Amino acid sequence: MPAGANLSVTDQRRAARHPVDHHVIAEHHVRGDVPMHISNISAHGFMVDDAPDLTRGDRLMIRLPIIGLIEAYVIWTRDTRAGLQFERIIRVDDFAQLIDNLHTNPRLRRP
């Protein structure tokens, strides 16, 4: 069986991204717990800005408010940033609640 990410959805980098300031501890299958900072998120994935050691295809588990535990795969890396795609698309109503929960900064809230 081939190794690597077997994604259930296509790469959706054009999906609407929402700026967030959210710290998580991701579970990496080799390195264990890895602290990360999510700087933007969409219903298809998210970007972290402090992931210098991730490589394309890495699989991580993260826990998000509303969503709970969800798996994500590294799609791209550049310098210390990385883009990850969720293993499944988040439902629209759950995603709206997630965004409201993550936008603790009034400047990031929708008008």
Buried (B, 14 or more C-beta within 10 A) or exposed (E): EEEEBEBEEEEBBEEEBBBBEBEBEBBBEEEEEBEBBBBBBBBBBBBBEBBEEBEEEBBBBBEBEBBEEBBBBBBBBEEEBBBBBBBBBBEEEBBBBBBEBBBEEEEEEEE
